[in-house]
């Protein structure tokens, strides 16, 4: 087998007994890296440390992933104007934070006959949110619930002010205060 030591130096083609002896002398493990190669490639390493670092890298990658959550905003067909506005403010905050929002109209009893009222409410939500959201899934009736999914639009993501624009704004502000004095 071909043996590679812990500093990535090739030690050459050795027998299994010789490789195991070198591994035990250095206090390392003999790990087969490429069994299909001719001759097979083995490496000297601390296998416990290798596993620990691999798990740590996987955790870091999972932590760095951007997971979008689906928030839900529930409304009724008889929602009052003030209640609608309050719910809409919450919906706007979720969308500006980069979350997707599922807007649900819940029907009870005879309200199922008036699904058009629920559709109008969802159309109003979509129309009011068109500046900062996109309709990802059109209104869909599922059981006694009518729902629609909104996702944040790409344009609405807040952009950091460039130093040049920030500097221009401060210069304008100082000129205005100087002219007033």
Secondary structure, DSSP 8 states (H G I E B T S, - for coil): -EEE-TTS-EEEE--HHHHHHHHHHHT-EEEEEETTSSS-EEEEE-HHHHHHHHHHHHHHHHHHS----EEEEEEETT--HHHHHHHHHHHHHHHHTT-EEEEEEE--GGGGGGHHHHHHHHHHHHHHTTTTEEEEEEEEEETTEEEEEEEE-GGGS-----HHHHHHHHHHHHHHHHHH-
